[in-house]
Amino acid sequence: MLLAILLLGMVPAVAAEIEVRQPVLVAGDDGYAVSADFVFDLPARLEDAVTRGVVLPFVIEFEITRRRWWWLDESVVTRSQTVRLSYHALTRQYRLSVGALHQSFSSLEEALRLLSRLRHWTVLERSQLRSGDPYEAALRLRLDISQLPKPFQISALANRDWTLSSDWARWSFVPASLPSEAR
């Protein structure tokens, strides 16, 4: 019995994972936009850090490649967007910020609900893809520990509770020709 307890204590901590669900790339008037859902639970250590004033930078990364049989795959587009999750003790509100834009929430759950829903993020123009050619899209979300304050970066390297990321969600697609291209 004692041996089993000791062995359980030696099991390494598992990093928190983010699951990417239903990623889709849709053609619109402005270009191609990506939408997806991210499913994750914020670890208690990160929840405690954000309520104590630490800004958590989440990075959404997207890329499109075109396969080539004769050489390395061609990188068509690579985009990233940083979403910062913070808490303001004076107003007692959580905030999600993208660049100069921000939105406030009365609870952490509300802020995380919006963070977990990516909708209509325009990632490339229609002219960047050739109709009829196969492409591969990839999307992921991760906590970027390199953007944390320096003391937290050191702590994050030594503690797996600070590791929160998804694997790349990959899917293939073939752009359809537009009526204006058929002429």
PyRosetta script that sets phi, psi and omega in degrees:
from pyrosetta import init, pose_from_sequence

init()
pose = pose_from_sequence("MLLAILLLGMVPAVAAEIEVRQPVLVAGDDGYAVSADFVFDLPARLEDAVTRGVVLPFVIEFEITRRRWWWLDESVVTRSQTVRLSYHALTRQYRLSVGALHQSFSSLEEALRLLSRLRHWTVLERSQLRSGDPYEAALRLRLDISQLPKPFQISALANRDWTLSSDWARWSFVPASLPSEAR")
pose.set_psi(1, -46.1)
pose.set_omega(1, -179.8)
pose.set_phi(2, -63.6)
pose.set_psi(2, -38.4)
pose.set_omega(2, 178.1)
pose.set_phi(3, -62.9)
pose.set_psi(3, -40.3)
pose.set_omega(3, 178.5)
pose.set_phi(4, -63.8)
pose.set_psi(4, -40.6)
pose.set_omega(4, 178.6)
pose.set_phi(5, -65.4)
pose.set_psi(5, -41.5)
pose.set_omega(5, 178.2)
pose.set_phi(6, -65.1)
pose.set_psi(6, -41.2)
pose.set_omega(6, 178.9)
pose.set_phi(7, -65.7)
pose.set_psi(7, -38.0)
pose.set_omega(7, 177.6)
pose.set_phi(8, -64.6)
pose.set_psi(8, -35.2)
pose.set_omega(8, 178.1)
pose.set_phi(9, -68.4)
pose.set_psi(9, -20.5)
pose.set_omega(9, -178.2)
pose.set_phi(10, -91.2)
pose.set_psi(10, -6.7)
pose.set_omega(10, 179.3)
pose.set_phi(11, -68.4)
pose.set_psi(11, 126.6)
pose.set_omega(11, -178.6)
pose.set_phi(12, -65.8)
pose.set_psi(12, 148.9)
pose.set_omega(12, 178.5)
pose.set_phi(13, -68.7)
pose.set_psi(13, 140.5)
pose.set_omega(13, 179.7)
pose.set_phi(14, -92.4)
pose.set_psi(14, 134.3)
pose.set_omega(14, 178.8)
pose.set_phi(15, -67.1)
pose.set_psi(15, 145.2)
pose.set_omega(15, 177.5)
pose.set_phi(16, -68.0)
pose.set_psi(16, 141.4)
pose.set_omega(16, -177.1)
pose.set_phi(17, -115.5)
pose.set_psi(17, 150.5)
pose.set_omega(17, 173.3)
pose.set_phi(18, -112.6)
pose.set_psi(18, 133.7)
pose.set_omega(18, 177.3)
pose.set_phi(19, -105.0)
pose.set_psi(19, 130.1)
pose.set_omega(19, 177.2)
pose.set_phi(20, -94.3)
pose.set_psi(20, 122.1)
pose.set_omega(20, -179.7)
pose.set_phi(21, -119.2)
pose.set_psi(21, 141.3)
pose.set_omega(21, 173.7)
pose.set_phi(22, 50.8)
pose.set_psi(22, 51.8)
pose.set_omega(22, 175.2)
pose.set_phi(23, -71.7)
pose.set_psi(23, 138.6)
pose.set_omega(23, -178.7)
pose.set_phi(24, -147.0)
pose.set_psi(24, 143.2)
pose.set_omega(24, 176.5)
pose.set_phi(25, -115.3)
pose.set_psi(25, 120.7)
pose.set_omega(25, -173.4)
pose.set_phi(26, -121.1)
pose.set_psi(26, 135.0)
pose.set_omega(26, 177.0)
pose.set_phi(27, -79.3)
pose.set_psi(27, 133.9)
pose.set_omega(27, 177.0)
pose.set_phi(28, -134.4)
pose.set_psi(28, -174.3)
pose.set_omega(28, -180.0)
pose.set_phi(29, -65.1)
pose.set_psi(29, -37.3)
pose.set_omega(29, -177.9)
pose.set_phi(30, -81.6)
pose.set_psi(30, -17.7)
pose.set_omega(30, -176.6)
pose.set_phi(31, 144.8)
pose.set_psi(31, -151.6)
pose.set_omega(31, 178.5)
pose.set_phi(32, -98.4)
pose.set_psi(32, 134.3)
pose.set_omega(32, -179.4)
pose.set_phi(33, -121.7)
pose.set_psi(33, 141.6)
pose.set_omega(33, 179.3)
pose.set_phi(34, -106.6)
pose.set_psi(34, 143.2)
pose.set_omega(34, 175.1)
pose.set_phi(35, -135.9)
pose.set_psi(35, 148.0)
pose.set_omega(35, 178.7)
pose.set_phi(36, -167.2)
pose.set_psi(36, 167.1)
pose.set_omega(36, 172.9)
pose.set_phi(37, -116.9)
pose.set_psi(37, 139.4)
pose.set_omega(37, 176.2)
pose.set_phi(38, -113.8)
pose.set_psi(38, 127.3)
pose.set_omega(38, -178.6)
pose.set_phi(39, -111.0)
pose.set_psi(39, 119.7)
pose.set_omega(39, 178.3)
pose.set_phi(40, -162.5)
pose.set_psi(40, 159.6)
pose.set_omega(40, 171.7)
pose.set_phi(41, -112.5)
pose.set_psi(41, 132.8)
pose.set_omega(41, 177.9)
pose.set_phi(42, -74.8)
pose.set_psi(42, 121.0)
pose.set_omega(42, 179.3)
pose.set_phi(43, -58.1)
pose.set_psi(43, 151.5)
pose.set_omega(43, -176.7)
pose.set_phi(44, -57.1)
pose.set_psi(44, -37.8)
pose.set_omega(44, -179.6)
pose.set_phi(45, -64.4)
pose.set_psi(45, -39.8)
pose.set_omega(45, 178.2)
pose.set_phi(46, -71.3)
pose.set_psi(46, -38.2)
pose.set_omega(46, 177.0)
pose.set_phi(47, -61.8)
pose.set_psi(47, -42.7)
pose.set_omega(47, 177.8)
pose.set_phi(48, -64.2)
pose.set_psi(48, -41.8)
pose.set_omega(48, -179.4)
pose.set_phi(49, -63.0)
pose.set_psi(49, -44.6)
pose.set_omega(49, -178.0)
pose.set_phi(50, -67.6)
pose.set_psi(50, -36.3)
pose.set_omega(50, 178.5)
pose.set_phi(51, -71.5)
pose.set_psi(51, -16.8)
pose.set_omega(51, 176.7)
pose.set_phi(52, -94.9)
pose.set_psi(52, 5.7)
pose.set_omega(52, 173.3)
pose.set_phi(53, 105.5)
pose.set_psi(53, 2.8)
pose.set_omega(53, 178.6)
pose.set_phi(54, -81.9)
pose.set_psi(54, 129.1)
pose.set_omega(54, 177.6)
pose.set_phi(55, -82.8)
pose.set_psi(55, 126.4)
pose.set_omega(55, 179.4)
pose.set_phi(56, -100.8)
pose.set_psi(56, 113.1)
pose.set_omega(56, 179.8)
pose.set_phi(57, -90.0)
pose.set_psi(57, 115.9)
pose.set_omega(57, 175.0)
pose.set_phi(58, -101.6)
pose.set_psi(58, 135.8)
pose.set_omega(58, -178.8)
pose.set_phi(59, -115.1)
pose.set_psi(59, 126.7)
pose.set_omega(59, 173.6)
pose.set_phi(60, -99.5)
pose.set_psi(60, 124.0)
pose.set_omega(60, -178.1)
pose.set_phi(61, -119.1)
pose.set_psi(61, 139.5)
pose.set_omega(61, -179.1)
pose.set_phi(62, -138.1)
pose.set_psi(62, 141.9)
pose.set_omega(62, 175.4)
pose.set_phi(63, -149.2)
pose.set_psi(63, 152.3)
pose.set_omega(63, 175.0)
pose.set_phi(64, -127.1)
pose.set_psi(64, 132.3)
pose.set_omega(64, 176.9)
pose.set_phi(65, -127.0)
pose.set_psi(65, 156.2)
pose.set_omega(65, 175.5)
pose.set_phi(66, -120.7)
pose.set_psi(66, 126.0)
pose.set_omega(66, -178.5)
pose.set_phi(67, -71.1)
pose.set_psi(67, 141.4)
pose.set_omega(67, 175.2)
pose.set_phi(68, -132.2)
pose.set_psi(68, 131.2)
pose.set_omega(68, -177.8)
pose.set_phi(69, -76.5)
pose.set_psi(69, -24.1)
pose.set_omega(69, -172.9)
pose.set_phi(70, -98.4)
pose.set_psi(70, -6.2)
pose.set_omega(70, -176.8)
pose.set_phi(71, -157.6)
pose.set_psi(71, -174.0)
pose.set_omega(71, 176.4)
pose.set_phi(72, -64.2)
pose.set_psi(72, 154.6)
pose.set_omega(72, 177.7)
pose.set_phi(73, -59.7)
pose.set_psi(73, 142.6)
pose.set_omega(73, 179.9)
pose.set_phi(74, -85.3)
pose.set_psi(74, 127.2)
pose.set_omega(74, 175.4)
pose.set_phi(75, -83.9)
pose.set_psi(75, 113.5)
pose.set_omega(75, -177.3)
pose.set_phi(76, -84.4)
pose.set_psi(76, -46.7)
pose.set_omega(76, -179.1)
pose.set_phi(77, -153.0)
pose.set_psi(77, 144.5)
pose.set_omega(77, 173.9)
pose.set_phi(78, -134.9)
pose.set_psi(78, 124.1)
pose.set_omega(78, -179.6)
pose.set_phi(79, -130.9)
pose.set_psi(79, 150.4)
pose.set_omega(79, 172.3)
pose.set_phi(80, -144.2)
pose.set_psi(80, 153.8)
pose.set_omega(80, -179.7)
pose.set_phi(81, -142.6)
pose.set_psi(81, 130.4)
pose.set_omega(81, 179.5)
pose.set_phi(82, -100.6)
pose.set_psi(82, 128.4)
pose.set_omega(82, 176.4)
pose.set_phi(83, -116.0)
pose.set_psi(83, 121.4)
pose.set_omega(83, -177.7)
pose.set_phi(84, -101.2)
pose.set_psi(84, 128.1)
pose.set_omega(84, 176.8)
pose.set_phi(85, -103.7)
pose.set_psi(85, 124.9)
pose.set_omega(85, -178.7)
pose.set_phi(86, -141.8)
pose.set_psi(86, 168.3)
pose.set_omega(86, 177.5)
pose.set_phi(87, -129.9)
pose.set_psi(87, 134.8)
pose.set_omega(87, 177.9)
pose.set_phi(88, -111.9)
pose.set_psi(88, 111.0)
pose.set_omega(88, -175.0)
pose.set_phi(89, -64.8)
pose.set_psi(89, -33.6)
pose.set_omega(89, -178.2)
pose.set_phi(90, -64.4)
pose.set_psi(90, -43.7)
pose.set_omega(90, -179.8)
pose.set_phi(91, -93.9)
pose.set_psi(91, -9.9)
pose.set_omega(91, -177.6)
pose.set_phi(92, 56.2)
pose.set_psi(92, 43.7)
pose.set_omega(92, 179.9)
pose.set_phi(93, -130.8)
pose.set_psi(93, 148.1)
pose.set_omega(93, 174.1)
pose.set_phi(94, -91.5)
pose.set_psi(94, 151.5)
pose.set_omega(94, -176.2)
pose.set_phi(95, -137.0)
pose.set_psi(95, 137.0)
pose.set_omega(95, 170.0)
pose.set_phi(96, -109.0)
pose.set_psi(96, 128.9)
pose.set_omega(96, -177.9)
pose.set_phi(97, -126.7)
pose.set_psi(97, 135.3)
pose.set_omega(97, 171.8)
pose.set_phi(98, -127.1)
pose.set_psi(98, 106.1)
pose.set_omega(98, -175.2)
pose.set_phi(99, 63.3)
pose.set_psi(99, -128.7)
pose.set_omega(99, 180.0)
pose.set_phi(100, -87.0)
pose.set_psi(100, -8.7)
pose.set_omega(100, -179.9)
pose.set_phi(101, -88.2)
pose.set_psi(101, 141.4)
pose.set_omega(101, 176.9)
pose.set_phi(102, -148.8)
pose.set_psi(102, 159.5)
pose.set_omega(102, 177.2)
pose.set_phi(103, -138.3)
pose.set_psi(103, 136.6)
pose.set_omega(103, -177.7)
pose.set_phi(104, -102.5)
pose.set_psi(104, 151.2)
pose.set_omega(104, -178.4)
pose.set_phi(105, -137.3)
pose.set_psi(105, 148.2)
pose.set_omega(105, -179.9)
pose.set_phi(106, -81.1)
pose.set_psi(106, -16.1)
pose.set_omega(106, 179.1)
pose.set_phi(107, -138.6)
pose.set_psi(107, 156.9)
pose.set_omega(107, 177.9)
pose.set_phi(108, -65.2)
pose.set_psi(108, -36.8)
pose.set_omega(108, -180.0)
pose.set_phi(109, -60.3)
pose.set_psi(109, -41.0)
pose.set_omega(109, 178.5)
pose.set_phi(110, -64.3)
pose.set_psi(110, -42.5)
pose.set_omega(110, 180.0)
pose.set_phi(111, -65.0)
pose.set_psi(111, -42.6)
pose.set_omega(111, 179.5)
pose.set_phi(112, -67.7)
pose.set_psi(112, -32.1)
pose.set_omega(112, 178.0)
pose.set_phi(113, -62.7)
pose.set_psi(113, -42.6)
pose.set_omega(113, 178.5)
pose.set_phi(114, -71.0)
pose.set_psi(114, -39.4)
pose.set_omega(114, 178.0)
pose.set_phi(115, -61.1)
pose.set_psi(115, -32.7)
pose.set_omega(115, -176.7)
pose.set_phi(116, -82.1)
pose.set_psi(116, -1.2)
pose.set_omega(116, 180.0)
pose.set_phi(117, -119.8)
pose.set_psi(117, 106.6)
pose.set_omega(117, 175.0)
pose.set_phi(118, -94.7)
pose.set_psi(118, 122.3)
pose.set_omega(118, -178.1)
pose.set_phi(119, -132.7)
pose.set_psi(119, 127.5)
pose.set_omega(119, 170.3)
pose.set_phi(120, 52.5)
pose.set_psi(120, 49.1)
pose.set_omega(120, 175.6)
pose.set_phi(121, -87.0)
pose.set_psi(121, 109.1)
pose.set_omega(121, -178.9)
pose.set_phi(122, -71.5)
pose.set_psi(122, 120.7)
pose.set_omega(122, -173.3)
pose.set_phi(123, -113.5)
pose.set_psi(123, -18.7)
pose.set_omega(123, 177.1)
pose.set_phi(124, -162.6)
pose.set_psi(124, 160.6)
pose.set_omega(124, 178.2)
pose.set_phi(125, -83.3)
pose.set_psi(125, 156.6)
pose.set_omega(125, -179.5)
pose.set_phi(126, -61.8)
pose.set_psi(126, -32.4)
pose.set_omega(126, -176.7)
pose.set_phi(127, -70.3)
pose.set_psi(127, -12.9)
pose.set_omega(127, -178.7)
pose.set_phi(128, -78.4)
pose.set_psi(128, -13.4)
pose.set_omega(128, 179.8)
pose.set_phi(129, -117.3)
pose.set_psi(129, 145.4)
pose.set_omega(129, 176.4)
pose.set_phi(130, -97.3)
pose.set_psi(130, 129.5)
pose.set_omega(130, -179.7)
pose.set_phi(131, -64.4)
pose.set_psi(131, 139.8)
pose.set_omega(131, 179.4)
pose.set_phi(132, 88.8)
pose.set_psi(132, -15.9)
pose.set_omega(132, 178.0)
pose.set_phi(133, -85.6)
pose.set_psi(133, 139.9)
pose.set_omega(133, 177.2)
pose.set_phi(134, -80.1)
pose.set_psi(134, 139.6)
pose.set_omega(134, 178.5)
pose.set_phi(135, -131.1)
pose.set_psi(135, 161.2)
pose.set_omega(135, 174.0)
pose.set_phi(136, -122.2)
pose.set_psi(136, 127.9)
pose.set_omega(136, 178.0)
pose.set_phi(137, -104.9)
pose.set_psi(137, 151.1)
pose.set_omega(137, 179.0)
pose.set_phi(138, -142.8)
pose.set_psi(138, 142.5)
pose.set_omega(138, -176.5)
pose.set_phi(139, -143.5)
pose.set_psi(139, 142.6)
pose.set_omega(139, 173.3)
pose.set_phi(140, -154.8)
pose.set_psi(140, 162.4)
pose.set_omega(140, 176.3)
pose.set_phi(141, -129.2)
pose.set_psi(141, 138.4)
pose.set_omega(141, 178.7)
pose.set_phi(142, -152.5)
pose.set_psi(142, 153.7)
pose.set_omega(142, 171.3)
pose.set_phi(143, -81.8)
pose.set_psi(143, 122.3)
pose.set_omega(143, -176.7)
pose.set_phi(144, -91.3)
pose.set_psi(144, 97.3)
pose.set_omega(144, -176.8)
pose.set_phi(145, -70.0)
pose.set_psi(145, -17.5)
pose.set_omega(145, 178.6)
pose.set_phi(146, -70.1)
pose.set_psi(146, -16.7)
pose.set_omega(146, 178.4)
pose.set_phi(147, -95.9)
pose.set_psi(147, -2.1)
pose.set_omega(147, 177.6)
pose.set_phi(148, -73.6)
pose.set_psi(148, 159.5)
pose.set_omega(148, 173.0)
pose.set_phi(149, -57.9)
pose.set_psi(149, 148.2)
pose.set_omega(149, -173.2)
pose.set_phi(150, -51.0)
pose.set_psi(150, -45.9)
pose.set_omega(150, 180.0)
pose.set_phi(151, -60.8)
pose.set_psi(151, -32.6)
pose.set_omega(151, 179.3)
pose.set_phi(152, -77.2)
pose.set_psi(152, -29.1)
pose.set_omega(152, 176.1)
pose.set_phi(153, -62.5)
pose.set_psi(153, -42.3)
pose.set_omega(153, 179.6)
pose.set_phi(154, -65.4)
pose.set_psi(154, -43.6)
pose.set_omega(154, 178.2)
pose.set_phi(155, -64.2)
pose.set_psi(155, -38.4)
pose.set_omega(155, -178.1)
pose.set_phi(156, -67.1)
pose.set_psi(156, -34.5)
pose.set_omega(156, 178.6)
pose.set_phi(157, -67.1)
pose.set_psi(157, -31.5)
pose.set_omega(157, -177.1)
pose.set_phi(158, -93.5)
pose.set_psi(158, -11.2)
pose.set_omega(158, -174.2)
pose.set_phi(159, -127.7)
pose.set_psi(159, 122.0)
pose.set_omega(159, -177.6)
pose.set_phi(160, -71.4)
pose.set_psi(160, -11.8)
pose.set_omega(160, 177.5)
pose.set_phi(161, -64.2)
pose.set_psi(161, -20.7)
pose.set_omega(161, -178.7)
pose.set_phi(162, -90.3)
pose.set_psi(162, -2.9)
pose.set_omega(162, -179.8)
pose.set_phi(163, -91.0)
pose.set_psi(163, 114.8)
pose.set_omega(163, -179.6)
pose.set_phi(164, -140.7)
pose.set_psi(164, 110.2)
pose.set_omega(164, -179.4)
pose.set_phi(165, -159.1)
pose.set_psi(165, 164.4)
pose.set_omega(165, 176.1)
pose.set_phi(166, -109.5)
pose.set_psi(166, 161.2)
pose.set_omega(166, 168.1)
pose.set_phi(167, -76.3)
pose.set_psi(167, 165.1)
pose.set_omega(167, 175.1)
pose.set_phi(168, -69.1)
pose.set_psi(168, 125.6)
pose.set_omega(168, 171.4)
pose.set_phi(169, -89.8)
pose.set_psi(169, 121.0)
pose.set_omega(169, -175.8)
pose.set_phi(170, -118.1)
pose.set_psi(170, 141.4)
pose.set_omega(170, 175.1)
pose.set_phi(171, -151.0)
pose.set_psi(171, 152.7)
pose.set_omega(171, -179.4)
pose.set_phi(172, -99.8)
pose.set_psi(172, 151.7)
pose.set_omega(172, 175.4)
pose.set_phi(173, -157.0)
pose.set_psi(173, 157.9)
pose.set_omega(173, 178.1)
pose.set_phi(174, -126.5)
pose.set_psi(174, 116.0)
pose.set_omega(174, 178.4)
pose.set_phi(175, -64.1)
pose.set_psi(175, 134.7)
pose.set_omega(175, 177.9)
pose.set_phi(176, -83.5)
pose.set_psi(176, 153.8)
pose.set_omega(176, 177.3)
pose.set_phi(177, -75.9)
pose.set_psi(177, 145.3)
pose.set_omega(177, 178.8)
pose.set_phi(178, -89.2)
pose.set_psi(178, 156.2)
pose.set_omega(178, 178.5)
pose.set_phi(179, -56.0)
pose.set_psi(179, -34.1)
pose.set_omega(179, -179.2)
pose.set_phi(180, -72.0)
pose.set_psi(180, -25.0)
pose.set_omega(180, 179.5)
pose.set_phi(181, -78.9)
pose.set_psi(181, -22.3)
pose.set_omega(181, -175.5)
pose.set_phi(182, -74.0)
pose.set_psi(182, -15.6)
pose.set_omega(182, -177.2)
pose.set_phi(183, -71.3)
pose.dump_pdb("model.pdb")
